[in-house]
Amino acid sequence: MGVVYTNRNRKKYIAIGGLVAIVVIVAVVLFFLLSGNNNESTLKNFYAQISEKKYEDMYNSLSSESQKSYDQQTFVERNQNIYEGIEASNFQIEVTDETDNELTYNVKMNTIAGEVTFENKTTIEDGKIVWDDSFIFPDLTQNDRVRVSEDEAIRGQILDRNGKMLAGQGEAYSVGLVRGKLNGENDYDQLAELLGLTKESIQKTMSASWIQDDSFVPLTTIPSTDTQLENQLLQIPGVQLNTVEVRTYPYGEVTSHLTGYMQQVTAEDLEKHQGEGYTETSMIGRSGIEAAYEKQLKGTNGATISIVDENGSTKSTVATQEKQDGQDITLTIDIDLQRDLYNAFDEDQSASVAMNPTNGEVLALVSTPSFDSNDFIYGFSTEEWDDLNNDEDQPLTNRFRATWVPGSTMKAITAAIGLETDSLDASKDFGAEMKWQKDSSWGDYFVTTLHAPNPNNLRNALIYSDNVYFAKAALEIGKDNLEKGYKSLMIGEDIPFELALTKSQYTSDSFDDEILIADSGYGQGQILMNPVQMTSIYSSFMNDGKMMTPHVVKSTETSVWAEPFSKETTDEIKSDLIQVVEDNNGTAHALNNSQYQLAAKTGTGEIKDSQDDTTGTELGWLSVASTDSSKPIVITTMVEDVKGRGGSNYVVNGVKQPLMSYLQK
């Protein structure tokens, strides 16, 4: 019996047949789409392996025919040398066409010579790359080489305000040996002694497999100015001196804490500054201006990537980047003043800051004792490095960055806060007392002073530097007004400056103790001051109450850091500080002269375990300013361990010559 089809069944089978056809069509489309995606994914994965430097994995991604043409070692070495030689990174691949498993695509990557882009083609067979040298660059063949030519940027100079070089290009000698000209073991002994190296290290260097008898083998670098060492070295057969360019610091120790120094990069530096043009042999700024302005000073090396044939002739240029020499950094420093202040205290542990009070320009920034930045260029022997680090005077310590007990230089600040908050009457006589305590609740603690003037008003208290007066004044001003004043002076805030400075500080909690409030009035409380900030505060006395933002890099822009005092307040303080110099009893009277009117305050910061401790040390301070508006300057100097050496008078006598020389220049 045959099957009878009704009209309804026929429609059903037609519908099923149509569904099957759609499924087949979709499957075919998906096959081709997925095939295309797989090819593109294969290509991009291959470039990802380049980025990750997985050269063996790259070789395993090649088609069998490609592997017959290139053995693994040859392939790995060639790709590694080229991609790492051009410093390839950040690959971006865009497939623009695919026909019969042949992909047309655009490549974009970063290189040592800048961004490189090109169009290329490759074929994918069974998920494998059909590879030849044109995959790297379309013009590259198996017999060609990729050449990288670098043009090193010249590092920018560091200059003083008058264009005198503080750091820049200089010449030195690369000391090396020509092995074939050596006489014998004695030459190694003599050379090691002259260069501060070990005989064993020289012999190890000279035993490298690449060295021929006529090869020049560099050992170290020495200053070209050391003619005695130069002559001694040239007496040794086989020694050769080649002139090389190096970073040089003409003023040595005078500016080293300011300019900083450079050192060869470390592995950590290379990782941190990846892609910024540093190599294993690069130098990098490690401290001071060299570090703070590394990016601007460094510049950008130029480079050219080219393809050359087996005869060394250039076939094509892949990319070229012109070098950009580093920027010169001009400082506000006056090198003559810098040198004079350094020489005045080079045997001491000190910090000196000179500033133009009208615009915040730092004219000198000195820390003694110091080191020589040039030594970091030429290198240290182990013994020299140990000596530098273990020196009890700590020449590597930057003292203008630190904070110190301010002593009596705080007295003018205490007075200004009192006047500004209307909590201190400048004419009030507090009564002359050599030894004082508020009441018996202070136990056996007394404030003492060396001089108790009569009348005991503000001006005389500043002239004679009376501790008792300012202890009483601090209590009269009160905790709240003192804290308000300290905050207005930005004490406890970060100091806006190109170089990192330790911020000044006071301990607010200590103000619950009346003794500490009293001690703070004359700079012996829980207060530590940075010399740069102290100079800024004293600058406000010469600038109608405005503290200008301190800066050491020259700029046409200036700004006000704070306005803690009115002109009325600063006029009073300035007038009193002038008398500290001009009055015969003034603690800074040694600065008095017939040419220039000066205003100053001395200070002695005591560092001891208790009031009765006689074994502690003393810091000597001086802040001095010229009142001549045509020659505005404030200098603050702090010297450690002045006990038994004249105290703050030692500092006064040291600053006098540098200040007068600057004013007379």
Secondary structure, 3 states (H helix, E strand, C coil): CCCCCCHHHHHHHHHHHHHHHHHHHHHHHHHHHHHHHHHHHHHHHHHHHHHCCCHHHHHHCECHHHHHHCCHHHHHHHHHHHHHHCCCEEEEEEEEEEECCEEEEEEEEEECCEEEEEEEEEEEECCEEECCHHHCCCCCCCCCEEEEEEECCCCCCEECCCCCEEEEEEEEEEEEEEHHHCCCHHHHHHHHHHHCCCHHHHHHHHCCCCCCCCCEEEEEEEECCCHHHHHHHHCCCCEEEEEEEEEECCCHHHCHHHHCCEEECCHHHHHHCCCCCCCCCCEEECCHHHHHCHHHHHCECEEEEEEECCCCCEEEEEEEECCECCCCEEECCCHHHHHHHHHHCCCCCEEEEEECCCCCEEEEEEEECCCCHHHHHHCCCHHHHHHHHHCCCCCCCCCCCCCECCCCHHHHHHHHHHHHCCCCCCCCCCCCCCEECCCHHHCCCCEECCCCCCCCCHHHHHHHCCHHHHHHHHHHHCHHHHHHHHHHCCCCCCCCCCCCCCCCEECHHHHHCHHHHHHHHCCCCCEEECHHHHHHHHHHHCCCCCEECCECECCCCCCEEECCCCHHHHHHHHHHHHHHHHCCCCCCHHHCCCCCCEEEEEEEEEECCCCCCCCCEEEEEEEEEECCCCCCCEEEEEECCCCCCCCHHHHHHHHHHHHHHHHHC
